[in-house]
Amino acid sequence: MRISSSLLSLTLCTLIAACGGGDDSDASLVLDGASEMTVAEHLNPLITLHETDQPLFGLYAPSARTRGAPGATPSPDKTPVERAAETMAYGMSDYVFDGSMEGGVERGLPAFLELRDAMHAAGASASSHPFVVKMAKLESEEQAISEVGMQLDAGVSGIMFVEVESAEEASWGLNAMRYAANGGTRPAGVGSPPDYWGVSAAEYEEKADLWPLNPDGELISWVIVESHEGLANVREIAAVPGIGVLWPGAGTLRRLFSTVDADGQRVPDAEGWENAIQTVLSACKEFDVPCGYPANASDIQMRMEQGFSVFVMGWGESGFETVEMGRQMAGR
């Protein structure tokens, strides 16, 4: 369990207040369903959940595309306002996951900003609806500095780095999430995040650092391993300081661990695929890094029992069901 010094101080302050010492306005005691003490102090609620050893459940943002029955007259695509309303109508997701920039940050950024602005106008903020976004595979440190900076300047709370294959590649991304004053490579400036975060520019600069490297930071990094090379280097990747969540790229790994038969049909190697998933999980446990998984209703209980603690699901009834099952199993 990772607890910052400020969290420990606030916890002690809470205990003093609960025992009759000090001012109750300085601290509060919150009991969850399991009657465990939790303290909410981070602007980023995902970090608070991590620091109190609670699992996280989130959904992809709803697609702009509308899907009708085959042969039916196509319906207009959803507007950003409609997508924002749909996102905010479901209140059990811990974060909003957006994969639109995986195909290129510059190409996907305008649509993301439209969704963010529509959600902000409807009352969302980084503390109620934190964004975690995917980005394209990093090929160089220069790309990381440029493209990570653009995403952070859009007000996101977390970035997922895909297809990570080495500790060096992971470090490029993590360093780019930190201002130079904090030892990173992020250029100076704050962009538009203060509005969505609900803080001043000066406060944003103070808070926008990488957790858990900075226990008081409000940014989180996610790293996916989804190749044979990444699996071979997974222990070195997991050991990189500052990774918030490590993931096996389950869908990609499933395709890697398969062959094509004489009829052209893909034959999965279920044992090899599961071994790959467990290899990533073992590295997470060895280096005390939370492990993520794209679960569904049929496997979320098994994955939680195995030790996975961060989950992302697709938008829709199946994803809603999975979130609700996971929260119920976690006592949340």
Residue pairs with C-beta under 8 A, 6 or more apart in sequence:
1 51
1 53
2 50
2 51
2 212
2 215
2 288
3 11
3 51
3 215
4 51
4 212
4 215
4 216
5 215
6 41
6 215
6 216
7 39
7 41
7 51
7 215
10 27
10 39
10 41
11 37
11 39
13 22
13 26
13 27
14 27
14 28
14 29
14 37
14 39
16 22
16 27
17 23
17 24
17 26
17 27
17 28
17 29
18 29
27 39
28 39
29 37
30 37
30 38
30 39
30 40
31 37
31 38
32 38
32 54
32 331
32 332
33 331
33 332
34 331
36 52
38 48
38 52
38 54
39 48
39 52
40 48
41 48
42 48
42 51
42 211
42 218
43 126
43 127
43 197
43 198
43 199
43 207
43 218
44 126
44 127
44 130
44 157
44 158
44 211
44 218
44 219
44 220
45 94
45 95
45 127
45 128
45 130
46 56
46 94
46 95
46 130
46 132
46 157
46 158
46 220
47 211
47 217
47 218
47 220
49 55
49 56
49 94
50 56
50 211
50 220
50 244
50 290
54 330
54 332
55 304
55 309
55 310
55 311
55 326
55 330
55 332
56 94
56 95
56 309
56 310
56 311
57 92
57 93
57 94
57 311
57 313
57 322
57 323
57 326
57 327
58 93
58 94
58 95
58 96
58 97
58 132
58 311
58 312
58 313
58 323
59 90
59 93
59 96
59 97
59 312
59 313
59 314
59 315
59 319
59 320
59 323
60 97
60 98
60 99
60 312
60 313
60 314
60 315
60 319
61 83
61 87
61 96
61 97
61 98
61 115
61 315
62 78
62 83
62 86
62 87
62 315
63 78
63 315
64 77
64 78
64 80
64 83
64 111
65 77
65 78
66 74
66 75
66 76
66 77
66 78
68 74
68 75
78 86
79 118
80 111
80 114
80 115
80 117
80 118
81 118
81 121
81 122
83 115
83 118
84 115
84 118
84 119
84 121
84 122
84 124
85 122
87 96
87 115
87 119
87 124
87 129
88 119
88 122
88 123
88 124
88 129
90 320
92 320
92 323
92 324
92 327
93 323
95 129
95 130
95 131
95 132
95 157
95 158
96 119
96 129
96 130
96 131
96 132
97 131
97 132
97 133
97 134
97 160
97 312
98 112
98 115
98 131
98 132
98 133
98 134
99 133
99 134
100 108
100 111
100 112
100 133
100 134
101 107
101 108
101 109
101 112
101 133
101 134
101 135
101 136
101 151
102 108
102 134
102 135
102 136
102 162
103 136
104 136
105 135
105 136
105 147
105 150
105 151
106 150
109 150
109 151
109 154
112 133
112 154
113 154
116 131
116 154
116 155
116 196
119 129
120 195
120 196
124 196
125 196
125 197
125 198
126 155
126 157
126 193
126 196
126 197
126 198
126 218
127 197
127 198
130 156
130 157
130 158
131 155
131 156
131 157
131 158
132 156
132 157
132 158
132 159
132 160
132 220
132 222
133 151
133 154
133 156
133 158
133 159
133 160
134 159
134 160
134 162
135 147
135 148
135 151
135 159
135 160
135 161
135 162
136 147
136 162
137 161
137 162
137 163
138 144
138 161
138 164
138 169
138 172
138 173
140 172
141 172
141 175
141 176
141 185
143 172
144 172
144 173
144 175
144 176
144 185
145 176
145 185
145 186
145 187
148 159
148 173
148 176
148 177
148 186
149 176
149 186
149 187
151 159
152 159
152 177
152 186
152 191
152 193
152 208
152 219
153 189
153 190
153 191
153 192
153 193
154 191
154 192
154 193
155 191
155 192
155 193
155 195
155 196
155 197
156 193
157 218
157 219
157 220
158 219
158 220
158 221
158 222
158 244
159 173
159 177
159 219
159 221
159 222
160 221
160 222
160 223
160 224
160 247
161 169
161 170
161 173
161 221
161 222
161 223
161 224
162 224
162 226
162 249
163 224
163 226
163 227
163 230
163 249
163 252
164 170
164 173
164 223
164 224
164 225
164 230
164 237
165 225
165 227
165 229
165 230
165 233
166 229
166 230
166 233
166 236
166 237
167 233
167 236
167 237
167 239
167 240
170 223
170 237
170 240
170 243
171 240
173 221
173 223
174 184
174 210
174 213
174 221
174 240
174 241
174 242
174 243
175 183
175 184
175 185
176 184
176 185
176 186
177 184
177 186
177 210
177 219
177 221
178 184
178 185
178 186
178 209
178 210
178 213
179 186
179 188
179 205
179 208
179 209
180 186
180 187
180 188
182 209
182 210
182 214
184 210
190 201
190 204
190 205
190 208
193 204
193 208
194 200
194 201
194 203
194 204
197 204
197 207
197 218
199 207
207 216
207 217
207 218
208 217
208 218
208 219
209 216
209 217
209 218
209 219
210 217
210 219
210 220
210 221
210 242
210 244
211 217
211 218
211 219
211 220
211 244
212 242
212 244
213 241
213 242
220 244
220 245
221 242
221 243
221 244
221 245
222 244
222 245
222 246
222 247
222 292
222 310
223 237
223 243
223 245
223 246
223 247
224 247
224 248
224 249
225 231
225 234
225 237
225 246
225 247
225 248
225 249
225 280
226 248
226 249
226 252
226 253
226 256
227 249
227 252
227 256
228 256
230 237
231 276
231 279
231 280
234 279
234 280
234 283
235 283
235 286
235 287
237 243
237 246
237 283
238 246
238 283
238 284
238 286
238 287
238 289
239 287
243 289
244 289
244 290
245 289
245 290
245 291
245 292
245 310
246 280
246 283
246 284
246 289
246 290
246 291
246 292
247 280
247 291
247 292
247 293
247 310
248 276
248 277
248 279
248 280
248 281
248 291
248 293
250 277
250 293
250 294
251 294
253 273
253 276
253 277
254 268
254 273
255 266
256 273
256 276
257 268
257 269
257 270
257 272
257 273
257 276
258 266
258 267
258 268
258 269
258 273
259 266
259 267
259 269
260 266
260 267
261 267
277 293
278 306
280 291
281 291
281 306
281 307
281 308
283 289
284 290
284 291
284 307
285 291
285 307
290 309
290 310
291 307
291 308
291 309
291 310
292 308
292 309
292 310
292 311
292 312
293 303
293 308
293 310
293 311
294 311
294 312
294 313
295 303
295 308
295 311
295 313
295 322
295 326
296 313
296 318
296 322
297 318
297 321
297 322
297 325
300 311
300 322
300 325
300 326
300 329
301 325
301 329
303 311
304 326
304 329
304 330
311 322
311 323
311 326
313 319
313 322
313 323
